[in-house]
Amino acid sequence: MLDDLLEGNDEKGPGEPDPEADLRDYEAELTPSVRIPEAPSPGSTADIDAPADLQRKFWILVLAFNAALLAGSLGALYVIFRGDWYLGGRLLAAGLVCFVYGVYRLRTWDLPRGDGSKAASASAAGGATDPAADATDPDADAADATDPDADAEEPADGDND
């Protein structure tokens, strides 16, 4: 008898009611009948590669600014909490050098535009021109040849008399 209870013998004796006989299947009733669509799996970003030169420049900037942040932070912590101006000052200087290098590389970088051409960098906007770009632009030569006032010298002192 004890073995039957331990083994899970579900036989009922005669005259014993089955308590589960009058219960409904609530699990089937509560399960949603709406079909949930599966989201499409996104394409891998490895399929779309940036040019190798662009990737290289990007990672150089990332490393430069990460090094600047790390060295500058550690340098400030050494100066503030340990009072170690020798090591902290060198770390702060290294962080500043890395930051200036990163800003220089970023400002002199010819960023590509969405149409495939390159935007003018900060140095080109300041007056320096790219001789290779001027040599390959046939419209620039034609415009200079048709405009007689294009080569006119202007006074250096700004006097237009």
PyRosetta script that sets phi, psi and omega in degrees:
from pyrosetta import init, pose_from_sequence

init()
pose = pose_from_sequence("MLDDLLEGNDEKGPGEPDPEADLRDYEAELTPSVRIPEAPSPGSTADIDAPADLQRKFWILVLAFNAALLAGSLGALYVIFRGDWYLGGRLLAAGLVCFVYGVYRLRTWDLPRGDGSKAASASAAGGATDPAADATDPDADAADATDPDADAEEPADGDND")
pose.set_psi(1, -45.1)
pose.set_omega(1, 178.1)
pose.set_phi(2, -64.8)
pose.set_psi(2, -35.9)
pose.set_omega(2, 178.2)
pose.set_phi(3, -64.4)
pose.set_psi(3, -36.3)
pose.set_omega(3, 179.4)
pose.set_phi(4, -65.8)
pose.set_psi(4, -38.0)
pose.set_omega(4, 179.1)
pose.set_phi(5, -69.3)
pose.set_psi(5, -40.1)
pose.set_omega(5, -179.2)
pose.set_phi(6, -70.7)
pose.set_psi(6, -34.8)
pose.set_omega(6, -178.8)
pose.set_phi(7, -80.1)
pose.set_psi(7, -6.6)
pose.set_omega(7, 178.4)
pose.set_phi(8, 81.6)
pose.set_psi(8, 36.0)
pose.set_omega(8, 178.7)
pose.set_phi(9, -66.8)
pose.set_psi(9, 115.0)
pose.set_omega(9, -175.5)
pose.set_phi(10, -94.0)
pose.set_psi(10, 11.0)
pose.set_omega(10, -179.4)
pose.set_phi(11, -69.4)
pose.set_psi(11, 135.0)
pose.set_omega(11, 179.0)
pose.set_phi(12, -99.3)
pose.set_psi(12, 149.0)
pose.set_omega(12, 176.0)
pose.set_phi(13, -75.3)
pose.set_psi(13, 165.6)
pose.set_omega(13, 179.2)
pose.set_phi(14, -65.5)
pose.set_psi(14, 134.3)
pose.set_omega(14, 177.8)
pose.set_phi(15, 90.6)
pose.set_psi(15, -7.1)
pose.set_omega(15, 177.7)
pose.set_phi(16, -85.2)
pose.set_psi(16, 129.4)
pose.set_omega(16, 180.0)
pose.set_phi(17, -76.9)
pose.set_psi(17, 151.1)
pose.set_omega(17, 176.7)
pose.set_phi(18, -90.6)
pose.set_psi(18, 112.8)
pose.set_omega(18, -176.0)
pose.set_phi(19, -67.7)
pose.set_psi(19, -21.6)
pose.set_omega(19, -178.1)
pose.set_phi(20, -93.6)
pose.set_psi(20, -2.8)
pose.set_omega(20, -175.2)
pose.set_phi(21, -68.5)
pose.set_psi(21, -36.3)
pose.set_omega(21, -177.2)
pose.set_phi(22, -92.4)
pose.set_psi(22, 1.8)
pose.set_omega(22, 179.1)
pose.set_phi(23, -82.7)
pose.set_psi(23, 142.7)
pose.set_omega(23, 176.2)
pose.set_phi(24, -85.7)
pose.set_psi(24, 167.3)
pose.set_omega(24, 177.7)
pose.set_phi(25, -88.0)
pose.set_psi(25, 87.3)
pose.set_omega(25, -176.4)
pose.set_phi(26, -68.3)
pose.set_psi(26, -29.9)
pose.set_omega(26, -179.3)
pose.set_phi(27, -63.4)
pose.set_psi(27, -41.6)
pose.set_omega(27, 178.6)
pose.set_phi(28, -68.2)
pose.set_psi(28, -33.4)
pose.set_omega(28, 179.9)
pose.set_phi(29, -72.9)
pose.set_psi(29, -35.7)
pose.set_omega(29, -175.9)
pose.set_phi(30, -87.7)
pose.set_psi(30, -11.9)
pose.set_omega(30, 178.3)
pose.set_phi(31, -71.7)
pose.set_psi(31, 130.0)
pose.set_omega(31, -178.4)
pose.set_phi(32, -66.0)
pose.set_psi(32, 141.1)
pose.set_omega(32, 179.7)
pose.set_phi(33, -96.7)
pose.set_psi(33, 4.5)
pose.set_omega(33, 179.6)
pose.set_phi(34, -83.3)
pose.set_psi(34, 134.2)
pose.set_omega(34, 176.8)
pose.set_phi(35, -83.8)
pose.set_psi(35, 120.9)
pose.set_omega(35, -179.1)
pose.set_phi(36, -93.0)
pose.set_psi(36, 120.1)
pose.set_omega(36, -178.3)
pose.set_phi(37, -72.4)
pose.set_psi(37, 151.1)
pose.set_omega(37, 177.2)
pose.set_phi(38, -84.1)
pose.set_psi(38, 138.5)
pose.set_omega(38, 176.4)
pose.set_phi(39, -74.3)
pose.set_psi(39, 140.8)
pose.set_omega(39, 178.1)
pose.set_phi(40, -67.3)
pose.set_psi(40, 143.6)
pose.set_omega(40, 179.9)
pose.set_phi(41, -72.2)
pose.set_psi(41, 133.0)
pose.set_omega(41, -179.1)
pose.set_phi(42, -68.6)
pose.set_psi(42, 147.7)
pose.set_omega(42, 176.7)
pose.set_phi(43, -69.2)
pose.set_psi(43, 150.4)
pose.set_omega(43, 179.8)
pose.set_phi(44, -70.5)
pose.set_psi(44, 140.0)
pose.set_omega(44, 176.9)
pose.set_phi(45, -74.1)
pose.set_psi(45, -11.9)
pose.set_omega(45, 177.4)
pose.set_phi(46, -71.3)
pose.set_psi(46, -18.4)
pose.set_omega(46, 178.2)
pose.set_phi(47, -70.6)
pose.set_psi(47, -29.0)
pose.set_omega(47, -178.1)
pose.set_phi(48, -107.4)
pose.set_psi(48, 102.2)
pose.set_omega(48, -178.7)
pose.set_phi(49, -100.7)
pose.set_psi(49, 140.1)
pose.set_omega(49, 172.0)
pose.set_phi(50, -79.9)
pose.set_psi(50, 159.7)
pose.set_omega(50, 177.0)
pose.set_phi(51, -58.3)
pose.set_psi(51, 148.7)
pose.set_omega(51, -176.6)
pose.set_phi(52, -59.9)
pose.set_psi(52, -37.8)
pose.set_omega(52, 179.6)
pose.set_phi(53, -64.8)
pose.set_psi(53, -40.5)
pose.set_omega(53, 178.6)
pose.set_phi(54, -65.8)
pose.set_psi(54, -43.0)
pose.set_omega(54, 177.9)
pose.set_phi(55, -61.6)
pose.set_psi(55, -42.9)
pose.set_omega(55, -179.1)
pose.set_phi(56, -62.5)
pose.set_psi(56, -45.4)
pose.set_omega(56, 179.7)
pose.set_phi(57, -64.6)
pose.set_psi(57, -39.9)
pose.set_omega(57, 179.1)
pose.set_phi(58, -61.2)
pose.set_psi(58, -48.3)
pose.set_omega(58, -176.9)
pose.set_phi(59, -69.8)
pose.set_psi(59, -29.9)
pose.set_omega(59, 174.0)
pose.set_phi(60, -63.4)
pose.set_psi(60, -44.0)
pose.set_omega(60, 178.1)
pose.set_phi(61, -64.6)
pose.set_psi(61, -41.7)
pose.set_omega(61, 179.2)
pose.set_phi(62, -60.3)
pose.set_psi(62, -46.6)
pose.set_omega(62, 180.0)
pose.set_phi(63, -64.9)
pose.set_psi(63, -39.9)
pose.set_omega(63, -179.5)
pose.set_phi(64, -63.8)
pose.set_psi(64, -46.7)
pose.set_omega(64, -178.4)
pose.set_phi(65, -72.7)
pose.set_psi(65, -32.9)
pose.set_omega(65, 175.1)
pose.set_phi(66, -66.3)
pose.set_psi(66, -42.0)
pose.set_omega(66, 177.6)
pose.set_phi(67, -64.0)
pose.set_psi(67, -39.8)
pose.set_omega(67, 178.8)
pose.set_phi(68, -63.1)
pose.set_psi(68, -43.0)
pose.set_omega(68, -179.9)
pose.set_phi(69, -66.0)
pose.set_psi(69, -44.9)
pose.set_omega(69, -179.5)
pose.set_phi(70, -64.8)
pose.set_psi(70, -50.7)
pose.set_omega(70, -176.9)
pose.set_phi(71, -66.3)
pose.set_psi(71, -42.4)
pose.set_omega(71, 179.5)
pose.set_phi(72, -64.4)
pose.set_psi(72, -40.9)
pose.set_omega(72, 179.8)
pose.set_phi(73, -66.8)
pose.set_psi(73, -47.2)
pose.set_omega(73, 179.4)
pose.set_phi(74, -64.3)
pose.set_psi(74, -39.2)
pose.set_omega(74, 178.1)
pose.set_phi(75, -61.6)
pose.set_psi(75, -43.8)
pose.set_omega(75, 178.7)
pose.set_phi(76, -64.6)
pose.set_psi(76, -39.1)
pose.set_omega(76, 179.2)
pose.set_phi(77, -66.1)
pose.set_psi(77, -41.7)
pose.set_omega(77, 177.7)
pose.set_phi(78, -63.3)
pose.set_psi(78, -40.2)
pose.set_omega(78, -179.6)
pose.set_phi(79, -68.9)
pose.set_psi(79, -46.0)
pose.set_omega(79, -174.0)
pose.set_phi(80, -72.7)
pose.set_psi(80, -49.0)
pose.set_omega(80, -171.2)
pose.set_phi(81, -92.4)
pose.set_psi(81, -28.7)
pose.set_omega(81, 180.0)
pose.set_phi(82, -106.8)
pose.set_psi(82, -15.2)
pose.set_omega(82, -178.1)
pose.set_phi(83, 70.1)
pose.set_psi(83, 19.1)
pose.set_omega(83, -177.9)
pose.set_phi(84, -90.1)
pose.set_psi(84, 91.1)
pose.set_omega(84, -178.0)
pose.set_phi(85, -73.9)
pose.set_psi(85, -24.7)
pose.set_omega(85, -178.8)
pose.set_phi(86, -68.1)
pose.set_psi(86, -58.0)
pose.set_omega(86, -179.7)
pose.set_phi(87, -72.5)
pose.set_psi(87, -42.5)
pose.set_omega(87, -179.5)
pose.set_phi(88, -63.8)
pose.set_psi(88, -40.4)
pose.set_omega(88, 178.6)
pose.set_phi(89, -65.6)
pose.set_psi(89, -40.0)
pose.set_omega(89, 177.9)
pose.set_phi(90, -66.0)
pose.set_psi(90, -39.7)
pose.set_omega(90, 177.9)
pose.set_phi(91, -67.1)
pose.set_psi(91, -40.1)
pose.set_omega(91, 176.8)
pose.set_phi(92, -63.0)
pose.set_psi(92, -41.4)
pose.set_omega(92, 178.8)
pose.set_phi(93, -65.1)
pose.set_psi(93, -41.5)
pose.set_omega(93, 178.2)
pose.set_phi(94, -64.1)
pose.set_psi(94, -39.3)
pose.set_omega(94, 177.2)
pose.set_phi(95, -64.2)
pose.set_psi(95, -40.2)
pose.set_omega(95, 178.4)
pose.set_phi(96, -66.0)
pose.set_psi(96, -41.1)
pose.set_omega(96, 178.6)
pose.set_phi(97, -63.7)
pose.set_psi(97, -44.0)
pose.set_omega(97, 179.1)
pose.set_phi(98, -64.2)
pose.set_psi(98, -38.2)
pose.set_omega(98, 179.7)
pose.set_phi(99, -66.8)
pose.set_psi(99, -45.0)
pose.set_omega(99, 179.3)
pose.set_phi(100, -63.8)
pose.set_psi(100, -40.9)
pose.set_omega(100, 177.3)
pose.set_phi(101, -61.2)
pose.set_psi(101, -44.6)
pose.set_omega(101, 178.9)
pose.set_phi(102, -62.9)
pose.set_psi(102, -42.3)
pose.set_omega(102, 178.6)
pose.set_phi(103, -65.7)
pose.set_psi(103, -40.8)
pose.set_omega(103, 178.2)
pose.set_phi(104, -61.2)
pose.set_psi(104, -47.4)
pose.set_omega(104, -179.7)
pose.set_phi(105, -63.4)
pose.set_psi(105, -37.3)
pose.set_omega(105, -179.4)
pose.set_phi(106, -69.8)
pose.set_psi(106, -41.2)
pose.set_omega(106, -177.4)
pose.set_phi(107, -73.3)
pose.set_psi(107, -28.3)
pose.set_omega(107, -179.3)
pose.set_phi(108, -94.3)
pose.set_psi(108, 4.0)
pose.set_omega(108, -177.9)
pose.set_phi(109, -83.6)
pose.set_psi(109, 125.5)
pose.set_omega(109, 175.0)
pose.set_phi(110, -81.0)
pose.set_psi(110, 100.5)
pose.set_omega(110, -176.7)
pose.set_phi(111, -77.4)
pose.set_psi(111, 136.2)
pose.set_omega(111, 178.1)
pose.set_phi(112, -74.0)
pose.set_psi(112, 143.1)
pose.set_omega(112, 176.0)
pose.set_phi(113, -89.3)
pose.set_psi(113, 175.1)
pose.set_omega(113, 179.0)
pose.set_phi(114, -69.7)
pose.set_psi(114, -23.5)
pose.set_omega(114, -177.5)
pose.set_phi(115, -89.2)
pose.set_psi(115, 5.4)
pose.set_omega(115, 177.9)
pose.set_phi(116, 96.8)
pose.set_psi(116, -16.5)
pose.set_omega(116, 178.6)
pose.set_phi(117, -86.6)
pose.set_psi(117, 169.8)
pose.set_omega(117, -179.4)
pose.set_phi(118, -102.7)
pose.set_psi(118, 141.8)
pose.set_omega(118, 177.5)
pose.set_phi(119, -77.9)
pose.set_psi(119, 154.1)
pose.set_omega(119, 177.8)
pose.set_phi(120, -70.8)
pose.set_psi(120, 133.8)
pose.set_omega(120, 179.3)
pose.set_phi(121, -78.7)
pose.set_psi(121, 174.1)
pose.set_omega(121, -178.8)
pose.set_phi(122, -64.8)
pose.set_psi(122, -34.4)
pose.set_omega(122, -179.5)
pose.set_phi(123, -72.2)
pose.set_psi(123, -34.5)
pose.set_omega(123, 178.3)
pose.set_phi(124, -70.5)
pose.set_psi(124, -32.5)
pose.set_omega(124, 179.1)
pose.set_phi(125, -71.9)
pose.set_psi(125, -23.3)
pose.set_omega(125, -178.7)
pose.set_phi(126, -79.7)
pose.set_psi(126, -3.3)
pose.set_omega(126, 176.9)
pose.set_phi(127, 130.0)
pose.set_psi(127, -25.8)
pose.set_omega(127, 179.0)
pose.set_phi(128, -76.3)
pose.set_psi(128, 138.4)
pose.set_omega(128, 179.6)
pose.set_phi(129, -115.0)
pose.set_psi(129, 159.0)
pose.set_omega(129, 179.0)
pose.set_phi(130, -92.4)
pose.set_psi(130, 111.1)
pose.set_omega(130, -177.2)
pose.set_phi(131, -63.2)
pose.set_psi(131, -30.5)
pose.set_omega(131, 179.8)
pose.set_phi(132, -67.2)
pose.set_psi(132, -37.9)
pose.set_omega(132, 179.5)
pose.set_phi(133, -70.1)
pose.set_psi(133, -36.4)
pose.set_omega(133, 179.5)
pose.set_phi(134, -70.0)
pose.set_psi(134, -35.3)
pose.set_omega(134, -177.4)
pose.set_phi(135, -71.5)
pose.set_psi(135, -27.7)
pose.set_omega(135, -177.2)
pose.set_phi(136, -94.7)
pose.set_psi(136, 0.0)
pose.set_omega(136, -177.4)
pose.set_phi(137, -99.7)
pose.set_psi(137, 98.4)
pose.set_omega(137, -177.5)
pose.set_phi(138, -70.3)
pose.set_psi(138, -25.7)
pose.set_omega(138, -180.0)
pose.set_phi(139, -68.2)
pose.set_psi(139, -31.7)
pose.set_omega(139, -178.7)
pose.set_phi(140, -66.5)
pose.set_psi(140, -40.6)
pose.set_omega(140, 179.1)
pose.set_phi(141, -67.5)
pose.set_psi(141, -39.2)
pose.set_omega(141, -179.8)
pose.set_phi(142, -66.9)
pose.set_psi(142, -38.2)
pose.set_omega(142, 179.8)
pose.set_phi(143, -68.4)
pose.set_psi(143, -37.8)
pose.set_omega(143, 179.2)
pose.set_phi(144, -68.5)
pose.set_psi(144, -34.5)
pose.set_omega(144, -177.9)
pose.set_phi(145, -73.0)
pose.set_psi(145, -29.2)
pose.set_omega(145, -177.5)
pose.set_phi(146, -89.3)
pose.set_psi(146, -14.5)
pose.set_omega(146, -177.3)
pose.set_phi(147, -102.2)
pose.set_psi(147, 107.8)
pose.set_omega(147, -177.5)
pose.set_phi(148, -70.3)
pose.set_psi(148, -25.3)
pose.set_omega(148, -178.7)
pose.set_phi(149, -87.1)
pose.set_psi(149, -1.1)
pose.set_omega(149, -176.1)
pose.set_phi(150, -67.4)
pose.set_psi(150, -33.8)
pose.set_omega(150, -177.3)
pose.set_phi(151, -94.6)
pose.set_psi(151, 4.6)
pose.set_omega(151, -177.9)
pose.set_phi(152, -68.1)
pose.set_psi(152, 133.5)
pose.set_omega(152, 178.5)
pose.set_phi(153, -79.2)
pose.set_psi(153, 137.5)
pose.set_omega(153, 175.1)
pose.set_phi(154, -102.0)
pose.set_psi(154, 148.8)
pose.set_omega(154, 179.4)
pose.set_phi(155, -61.7)
pose.set_psi(155, 141.7)
pose.set_omega(155, -176.8)
pose.set_phi(156, -71.9)
pose.set_psi(156, -28.9)
pose.set_omega(156, -176.5)
pose.set_phi(157, -87.1)
pose.set_psi(157, 2.9)
pose.set_omega(157, 177.7)
pose.set_phi(158, 83.2)
pose.set_psi(158, 6.8)
pose.set_omega(158, -179.9)
pose.set_phi(159, -85.2)
pose.set_psi(159, 122.9)
pose.set_omega(159, -178.1)
pose.set_phi(160, -103.7)
pose.set_psi(160, 28.3)
pose.set_omega(160, -176.8)
pose.set_phi(161, -77.1)
pose.dump_pdb("model.pdb")
